[in-house]
Structure formats: C-alpha cells, structure tokens
Amino acid sequence: MQPDTQHDKPFQLTMTVLMTPDKANFSGNVHGGTILKYLDEVAYACASRYAGSYVVTLSVDQVIFRQPVHVGELVTFLASVNYTGNTSMEIGVKVMTENIRDKTRRHTNSSFFTMVAIGSDGKALTVPPLDPQTPEEKRRFQQGQERRQIRRELEARYKALKKQL
Ligand SMILES: CC(C)(COP(=O)(O)OP(=O)(O)OC[C@H]1O[C@@H](n2cnc3c(N)ncnc32)[C@H](O)[C@@H]1OP(=O)(O)O)[C@@H](O)C(=O)NCCC(=O)NCCS
C-alpha cells in the first residue's frame, strides 16, 4: 500500500489497497474499522503533505457504508484538500471499490475529515491558503466552507441537547 504521489496535484493523494482476507469481519466482508483506518491514514498523508507539517485529526463527518466491500477487491482512496481555514483543512476522501476480475467499479463511500496542522511547539500552525482554480476545485472549496458552518451548528445543537439531560 503506497500513496501515489506521482500523478496527483500537491493537494491531492490517491492510495490503492488490496482487501486481503485478514481484513474480513465475521460475515466475510471487509471490516468497517479497516476502511475507517485507511480513511484516516489517507487524510493524514494528504493534509500533512499539503501543509508540510505534522497534522492531527480534529473531526470526521458522518461516514456511511452504502455497500459492503468484499475480500479480494481493490479499494482506491481519492483524497483532496477541499478547503483551508487558518490552521485547519477539510480533506474529502472518495472511496472507489473495484472487482478486479470483472473490472467493475463502484463508489462505496465518501467522508470529510478536518485536520489541523501542528508546529514543533505542539500548537496549531497556519497552513498555506488553498487557491482553487478549476470549477470543480471552486465547488469543493465553497461546499467545504458550508460544511464548516454546518459542523459548528451541529456542535452547538449537540451541546444544547446535552444540557437538557
Ligand atoms: C486539534 C487541536 C490541536 C485544536 O486545538 P485548539 O486549542 O482548539 O486550537 P485552535 O483554537 O488554534 O484551533 C485550531 C483549529 O481547529 C478548529 N477547531 C478547534 N475546535 C473546533 C471545534 N470544536 N469545531 C470545529 N473546529 C474547531 C479551529 O477553528 C481552528 O481552525 P482554523 O484555524 O482553520 O479556524 C486540539 O483540539 C487537539 O490536539 N485535539 C486532539 C487531536 C488528536 O489527537 N486527534 C487524534 C485523536 S486519537
């Protein structure tokens, strides 16, 4: 398992992993936790390479496993820095799963990670501002900004709910 750093833009990263039998759960499909671990790793690598620093995971948005991933399939994680704040970055990861025998591909899930750059003093570090160029990059930036707002609203609602207990 190696990130493909040759063909991606500096804010993108692709990683492909073969789902070997050791990744199976009790039903014989790939364990959800295995996919979560790879998602976090690819988000880390994408954010750290972009920021040029160590990064930590601040949050992970809702992850929905739409379809099972089977042992023997090839899973590709397509990561991209969608949005940058001052010290935080939203990393979007799209998961494509390929049956290597019949060559069919399907989109099995997507998720959004918020990663924060950390300096050698252990404090949050300013990241290079993202400069979206293409219509797709601009759309992702805009939507990343909106999701940042939604996260804040959601956190406020969760806090209010906790107070009711
Ligand atoms: C991420 C962390 C360094 C942020 O620390 P902090 O003291 O809140 O730092 P700051 O106030 O400077 O915030 C840093 C960034 O995080 C964002 N942030 C912090 N708390 C947030 C929250 N609750 N919701 C959304 N964003 C938040 C801030 O907006 C800021 O982003 P910006 O600069 O782009 O605006 C700290 O919370 C931490 O170390 N968390 C643990 C991370 C970790 O170990 N992850 C792995 C878990 S096993």
The ligand as an SDF file (V2000), in Angstrom:
LIG
                    3D

 48 50  0  0  0  0  0  0  0  0999 V2000
   -6.8980   19.9520   17.0370 C   0  0  0  0  0  0  0  0  0  0  0  0
   -6.3790   20.7290   18.2490 C   0  0  0  0  0  0  0  0  0  0  0  0
   -4.8610   20.9130   18.1260 C   0  0  0  0  0  0  0  0  0  0  0  0
   -7.0650   22.0850   18.2260 C   0  0  0  0  0  0  0  0  0  0  0  0
   -6.6250   22.7510   19.3890 O   0  0  0  0  0  0  0  0  0  0  0  0
   -7.2160   24.1850   19.7780 P   0  0  0  0  0  0  0  0  0  0  0  0
   -6.5630   24.6220   21.0170 O   0  0  0  0  0  0  0  0  0  0  0  0
   -8.6980   24.1590   19.6830 O   0  0  0  0  0  0  0  0  0  0  0  0
   -6.5710   25.0410   18.6160 O   0  0  0  0  0  0  0  0  0  0  0  0
   -7.1620   26.3270   17.9580 P   0  0  0  0  0  0  0  0  0  0  0  0
   -8.1490   27.0170   18.8300 O   0  0  0  0  0  0  0  0  0  0  0  0
   -5.9650   27.1110   17.4640 O   0  0  0  0  0  0  0  0  0  0  0  0
   -7.9630   25.7450   16.6870 O   0  0  0  0  0  0  0  0  0  0  0  0
   -7.2730   25.1190   15.6330 C   0  0  0  0  0  0  0  0  0  0  0  0
   -8.2510   24.9080   14.5040 C   0  0  0  0  0  0  0  0  0  0  0  0
   -9.2070   23.9230   14.8980 O   0  0  0  0  0  0  0  0  0  0  0  0
  -10.5190   24.4540   14.7500 C   0  0  0  0  0  0  0  0  0  0  0  0
  -11.3410   23.9340   15.8530 N   0  0  0  0  0  0  0  0  0  0  0  0
  -10.9710   23.7530   17.1260 C   0  0  0  0  0  0  0  0  0  0  0  0
  -12.0060   23.2560   17.8380 N   0  0  0  0  0  0  0  0  0  0  0  0
  -13.0220   23.1000   16.9680 C   0  0  0  0  0  0  0  0  0  0  0  0
  -14.3370   22.6070   17.0770 C   0  0  0  0  0  0  0  0  0  0  0  0
  -14.8190   22.1800   18.2260 N   0  0  0  0  0  0  0  0  0  0  0  0
  -15.0950   22.5660   15.9790 N   0  0  0  0  0  0  0  0  0  0  0  0
  -14.6210   22.9780   14.7970 C   0  0  0  0  0  0  0  0  0  0  0  0
  -13.3790   23.4620   14.6140 N   0  0  0  0  0  0  0  0  0  0  0  0
  -12.5940   23.5300   15.6940 C   0  0  0  0  0  0  0  0  0  0  0  0
  -10.3870   25.9460   14.8360 C   0  0  0  0  0  0  0  0  0  0  0  0
  -11.4340   26.6010   14.1620 O   0  0  0  0  0  0  0  0  0  0  0  0
   -9.0440   26.1520   14.1350 C   0  0  0  0  0  0  0  0  0  0  0  0
   -9.2370   26.0950   12.7290 O   0  0  0  0  0  0  0  0  0  0  0  0
   -8.9090   27.4150   11.8300 P   0  0  0  0  0  0  0  0  0  0  0  0
   -7.5830   27.9260   12.2810 O   0  0  0  0  0  0  0  0  0  0  0  0
   -8.8490   26.9000   10.4320 O   0  0  0  0  0  0  0  0  0  0  0  0
  -10.0310   28.3620   12.0790 O   0  0  0  0  0  0  0  0  0  0  0  0
   -6.7010   20.0130   19.5930 C   0  0  0  0  0  0  0  0  0  0  0  0
   -8.1080   20.0020   19.7640 O   0  0  0  0  0  0  0  0  0  0  0  0
   -6.1730   18.6070   19.6520 C   0  0  0  0  0  0  0  0  0  0  0  0
   -4.9710   18.3960   19.8400 O   0  0  0  0  0  0  0  0  0  0  0  0
   -7.0650   17.6260   19.5100 N   0  0  0  0  0  0  0  0  0  0  0  0
   -6.6490   16.2190   19.5180 C   0  0  0  0  0  0  0  0  0  0  0  0
   -6.3180   15.7570   18.1080 C   0  0  0  0  0  0  0  0  0  0  0  0
   -5.9700   14.2940   18.1120 C   0  0  0  0  0  0  0  0  0  0  0  0
   -5.1870   13.8480   18.9320 O   0  0  0  0  0  0  0  0  0  0  0  0
   -6.5500   13.5610   17.1740 N   0  0  0  0  0  0  0  0  0  0  0  0
   -6.4210   12.1330   17.1390 C   0  0  0  0  0  0  0  0  0  0  0  0
   -7.3860   11.5400   18.0960 C   0  0  0  0  0  0  0  0  0  0  0  0
   -6.9380    9.8910   18.5180 S   0  0  0  0  0  0  0  0  0  0  0  0
  1  2  1  0
  2  3  1  0
  2  4  1  0
  2 36  1  0
  4  5  1  0
  5  6  1  0
  6  7  2  0
  6  8  1  0
  6  9  1  0
  9 10  1  0
 10 11  2  0
 10 12  1  0
 10 13  1  0
 13 14  1  0
 14 15  1  0
 15 16  1  0
 15 30  1  0
 16 17  1  0
 17 18  1  0
 17 28  1  0
 18 19  1  0
 18 27  1  0
 19 20  2  0
 20 21  1  0
 21 22  1  0
 21 27  2  0
 22 23  1  0
 22 24  2  0
 24 25  1  0
 25 26  2  0
 26 27  1  0
 28 29  1  0
 28 30  1  0
 30 31  1  0
 31 32  1  0
 32 33  2  0
 32 34  1  0
 32 35  1  0
 36 37  1  0
 36 38  1  0
 38 39  2  0
 38 40  1  0
 40 41  1  0
 41 42  1  0
 42 43  1  0
 43 44  2  0
 43 45  1  0
 45 46  1  0
 46 47  1  0
 47 48  1  0
M  END
$$$$
